[in-house]
Each structure stands twice: as structure tokens, then as C-alpha cells.
Amino acid sequence: MLTGIAHGAITVRDMEASIAFYTQALGFEKAFSIPRPETGEPWIEYMATGGGQFLELFYGGTEDNPWRDTLIGFNHFCMQVEDIYAIAKQVEDAGYPLTIRPKQGADGNWQAWVTDPNGVRIELMQIDPNSPQAQYYKNK
């Protein structure tokens, strides 16, 4: 039986810039590192996102993979937040511009968007109690 999503993973070009973004803009905690088993060189940095979940940051990215809405596969990460306006301010105060300012989405949830230093799109979402997501879990 599945119990949840344990982690997401991205390969990054600049690890220091990526760690700064995820810790300063989003408030993740740098949890631990895993070296490459064969050589002991840096390989993966684990960022704790809360709720027992992690984001893995892999070293070694060299080629951009710009998002387009016609691509098949990965689209974006969505991080659930308590207060959309507070997280929007936190992101901007850390020096990262929002690509979409807080607004209510088609599902009734509040959302804002930012792009990480690697071009990964991140949705920040505050669940509205009347949204289909909230109603689904309310009725479970």
C-alpha cells in the first residue's frame, strides 16, 4: 500500500544557488547529504520539505530543459502553504520574483508561482476549504 510521495528530485546546475533558494525562499531545511558511493564525491543534497517528505537535489546539471506546455512529462512541483500572502512575501523578500502573484485558481485554491534557479516551476498553493481537494479528503 502506498502511503504518500516520499520525495521529488531535480538535477541542478549550481548547488549553492539551489540550496539558497529552497532554504531562504521556501524555508526548507538542508537535511543531509549522500556522497557518490564509488568515489565519495558530492552527489545528492536532501532538503526536508515537511511532513516526512524531501526534495533531492542532484549535482551535475549542464543542459537546460526549458518548460513548455506541450512537453510530455514533468510540469511543476506544488507546495502546499498555510498563508499564500505570507509565502509570497517570504519569496520576494529573499530576492526571488514571483512569476504569478497570488490569485485564486479554477479549483478555488489560492496560488502563486515562482521559478527556481534551475528553471523548475513551483506552484505555491493555499487550500480553500471549499476546493475539490479539501472536499475529497473531508469526505474520506
N, C-alpha and C positions, 0 to 999 in steps of 0.2 A: 504494500500500500504506500502510495506517495504521501509525504507529509508536507511538502512545500518546495519552493525553489531555494536551493542551498546557496548558489552564487551565480553571478554573471561574470563574464571575463572579456577583457579587451586587451589588445596589444597596443602599446603606446610608443610614441617616438621619443618623448622627453619625460622620463620618470619623475624627476623633481617637480616639473611643472604640473604633471598629472596628480601627484600626491598633494601638492599645494592646492590645486583646485578642489579635490574631493574632501580635504580636511578643512580648508578655510571657507570655501563657498557653500559646501553642503553639510559640513560638520561631521563627516565620517571620522573614524579613528583608525590610524595605521595600526593594525593588529599584530602582524608578524610577517616574516619573510621566509621564502623557501628557496634555497640555493639549487642550482642545477646539480643533480646527483653525480654526474660524471666528472665535473670539474670544480664544483664548489662556487662557481661564478654566480652573480645575481641572476635570478630567473623570474620569480613571482613575488609581488608585494600584495598582501591581503589587507583590504580595507573593510573594517566592520561597519555595516550599514544599519545595524539594529535588528532586533527580533531573531537573532541567531543566523542572520544572513550576511553574506560577504560579497564584495566585488574584488575579483582578481585582476591585477594589473601586470601584464607580461612585458618584460623588456624586449627591445629589438625591433620595434616597428620602423620601417623605412619607406613604405609606399602608402600614399594617401588612398583612401577609399571613400570618396565623397558620396554622401547620401543623395539619392534621387527617388522620387515617389514611385518610379517604375521598377526599381530593383526588387528582386525576389529575395526574401531572407530578412535579416535583421533590419529593424526600423528605428527603434529607440528604446531607452530604459524609461520606466516611470517610477518615480519615488513618491510614496505617499507621505504627506506632511500634515501637521496639525493646523497650521496657520499659513495660508498662501501668501499673505502680505508680509508676514514676518520673514519667511524664507526668501521671498523676492528681495527684500531689503538686505538680508544677510548676503545673498549672492552678489548684489550690486555693490554693497559696502566692501566686499572682498576684491572688487575690481573687475568683475565679470559681467558683461552686458547681457540682459535678457534678450532672447530673440523674439519672444512673445510675452507681453506684460500680463499680469493676472486678469483672467476673464473666465466667464462661465462657459463650459463646453456643452456640446449637444446632449451629453448624458446628465447634465445638471451639476456636475462636479466643477470645482474651481481649478484652473490650471495656469501655469506659467511655463515657459520653455527657456532653456539655456543650452549652449553647446560647450562641451569640454575641450581642452587644448588639442585633442586628437580628432575633433570633428564629430564626436559622438553626441547625438541629440538626446537631451534629457528632459522629460516632462516631469514637472512637479505638480502633484495633484492633492487637493484637499477634498475629501469625500463629503458630498452633501447627503444628509440623512434620507432624502427622497430619491436619490440616484438609484439606477438599476443595480449597481454594485452593492450598495448598502442594503437594498431591499432583498437581494438574493441571500445574503448572509443573515439577515434578520429572520428570514423565513426558514432557515436551516435548522 
